[in-house]
Amino acid sequence: MNTALVRSLRSGASRITLPNQVALITGAGRGLGEALARRLAAAGARVALADVQGEAVTRIAGNIAQAEKRPTLALTADVTDDEQVAAMVRRTVAEWGRLDILVANAGIVRSAPLTELGAADFRLVIDVNLTGYFLCAKHAVPVMKEQGRGCIIQINSVSGRRGSPGNSAYVAGKRGGIGFTQSLALELAGYGIRVNGIAPGHLLDSPLWVDSLFAQYAARDQVSPAEIRRRYEARAPLGRACTYDDVAHAVLFLASDQAAYLTGQTLDVSGGEVM
Ligand SMILES: NC(=O)c1ccc[n+]([C@@H]2O[C@H](COP(=O)([O-])OP(=O)(O)OC[C@H]3O[C@@H](n4cnc5c(N)ncnc54)[C@H](O)[C@@H]3O)[C@@H](O)[C@H]2O)c1
């Protein structure tokens, strides 16, 4: 390796930073959204955290502000509500004058075999996971157009790449998100706005799995939760679960100028599960 490169790596010069960039993260009240808000703030961004759970997001935004010694913004907003999403973007811009990075992360799961899946649950999943992404982008884009730059990142899933039994609503919404990302990328390329997605593998240490999915799948398949974990880890050729850091590294990359030539892509961060 050449010595200049070694020196630059040692000095941390190649680490991605986003100083003074304003990032808005939805679904930041727990799980991956919270982790991404923390990583973006640690990279120097000013972060606005939005969630339907106002108390949680206020507590987390306070923690981040304390840790980074920089103000943060906590916004109570339901991504399925046009007015609330408009207000969420307005508040961010009123506070910091711009919006550089939108991370459309809010998402929910409702699993059931087709004939047991209620229409209300199907609609809710599509509403949060797909319409929510549409509304956030719709209200962020005018600000980004005005700036002549911006970056939108949707948190997708391996389930956006292929079918999954008992998860038809989730898969349909995530798959739709990939098409939406491509269409937006085409529509916005001329405005300096890049639109990409990330399709994480299974975040087996996230509250979604620990508090709910392990027990559900174990009951369904009549095996132990530990066996479910082993099966899901084995799905990734790299042999382990996806972590928040795996996803955060991809978010920081896509948000940075190092990804200046990437748009319309959904990046698989699934240990090789999808290729
Ligand atoms: N956990 C995984 O294994 C995994 C894997 C791949 C992709 N993902 C995706 O990552 C994203 C985050 O997942 P997670 O595991 O952190 O989920 P989570 O359930 O832990 O957190 C989701 C957050 O979104 C919020 N939220 C839900 N509905 C909302 C709404 N209408 N408006 C605003 N906020 C709302 C919730 O209050 C919660 O704080 C989702 O899009 C999910 O599909 C998760």
The ligand as a MOL file (V3000), in Angstrom:
LIG
                    3D

  0  0  0     0  0            999 V3000
M  V30 BEGIN CTAB
M  V30 COUNTS 44 48 0 0 0
M  V30 BEGIN ATOM
M  V30 1 N -35.2250 -5.0660 12.1280 0
M  V30 2 C -34.8510 -5.6800 11.0040 0
M  V30 3 O -34.4130 -6.8280 11.0150 0
M  V30 4 C -34.9400 -4.9510 9.6780 0
M  V30 5 C -34.3640 -5.5570 8.5500 0
M  V30 6 C -34.4230 -4.8970 7.3270 0
M  V30 7 C -35.0530 -3.6840 7.2260 0
M  V30 8 N -35.6240 -3.1200 8.3270 0 CHG=1
M  V30 9 C -36.2770 -1.8300 8.1540 0
M  V30 10 O -35.6430 -0.8800 9.0000 0
M  V30 11 C -36.5790 0.1060 9.3920 0
M  V30 12 C -36.5640 0.2490 10.9020 0
M  V30 13 O -36.8750 -1.0110 11.4630 0
M  V30 14 P -36.6640 -1.3320 13.0080 0
M  V30 15 O -36.3100 -2.7610 13.1390 0
M  V30 16 O -35.7890 -0.3230 13.6400 0 CHG=-1
M  V30 17 O -38.1840 -1.1600 13.5290 0
M  V30 18 P -38.7370 -0.6980 14.9550 0
M  V30 19 O -40.1220 -1.2150 15.0520 0
M  V30 20 O -37.7750 -1.0500 16.0430 0
M  V30 21 O -38.7370 0.9040 14.8470 0
M  V30 22 C -39.5580 1.5620 13.9440 0
M  V30 23 C -39.8070 2.9620 14.4510 0
M  V30 24 O -40.7050 3.5780 13.5110 0
M  V30 25 C -41.7220 4.2350 14.2340 0
M  V30 26 N -42.9330 4.3160 13.4250 0
M  V30 27 C -43.8300 3.3340 13.1580 0
M  V30 28 N -44.8420 3.8150 12.4400 0
M  V30 29 C -44.5940 5.1380 12.2370 0
M  V30 30 C -45.2860 6.1740 11.5770 0
M  V30 31 N -46.4720 5.9560 10.9830 0
M  V30 32 N -44.7430 7.4140 11.5420 0
M  V30 33 C -43.5580 7.6520 12.1630 0
M  V30 34 N -42.8630 6.7090 12.8240 0
M  V30 35 C -43.3800 5.4640 12.8600 0
M  V30 36 C -41.9420 3.4180 15.4910 0
M  V30 37 O -42.5590 4.1760 16.5160 0
M  V30 38 C -40.5050 3.0020 15.8150 0
M  V30 39 O -39.8770 3.9420 16.6630 0
M  V30 40 C -37.9370 -0.3020 8.8250 0
M  V30 41 O -38.1880 0.3710 7.6230 0
M  V30 42 C -37.7350 -1.7940 8.5580 0
M  V30 43 O -38.5860 -2.2550 7.5460 0
M  V30 44 C -35.5770 -3.7330 9.5510 0
M  V30 END ATOM
M  V30 BEGIN BOND
M  V30 1 1 1 2
M  V30 2 2 2 3
M  V30 3 1 2 4
M  V30 4 1 4 5
M  V30 5 2 4 44
M  V30 6 2 5 6
M  V30 7 1 6 7
M  V30 8 2 7 8
M  V30 9 1 8 9
M  V30 10 1 8 44
M  V30 11 1 9 10
M  V30 12 1 9 42
M  V30 13 1 10 11
M  V30 14 1 11 12
M  V30 15 1 11 40
M  V30 16 1 12 13
M  V30 17 1 13 14
M  V30 18 2 14 15
M  V30 19 1 14 16
M  V30 20 1 14 17
M  V30 21 1 17 18
M  V30 22 2 18 19
M  V30 23 1 18 20
M  V30 24 1 18 21
M  V30 25 1 21 22
M  V30 26 1 22 23
M  V30 27 1 23 24
M  V30 28 1 23 38
M  V30 29 1 24 25
M  V30 30 1 25 26
M  V30 31 1 25 36
M  V30 32 1 26 27
M  V30 33 1 26 35
M  V30 34 2 27 28
M  V30 35 1 28 29
M  V30 36 1 29 30
M  V30 37 2 29 35
M  V30 38 1 30 31
M  V30 39 2 30 32
M  V30 40 1 32 33
M  V30 41 2 33 34
M  V30 42 1 34 35
M  V30 43 1 36 37
M  V30 44 1 36 38
M  V30 45 1 38 39
M  V30 46 1 40 41
M  V30 47 1 40 42
M  V30 48 1 42 43
M  V30 END BOND
M  V30 END CTAB
M  END
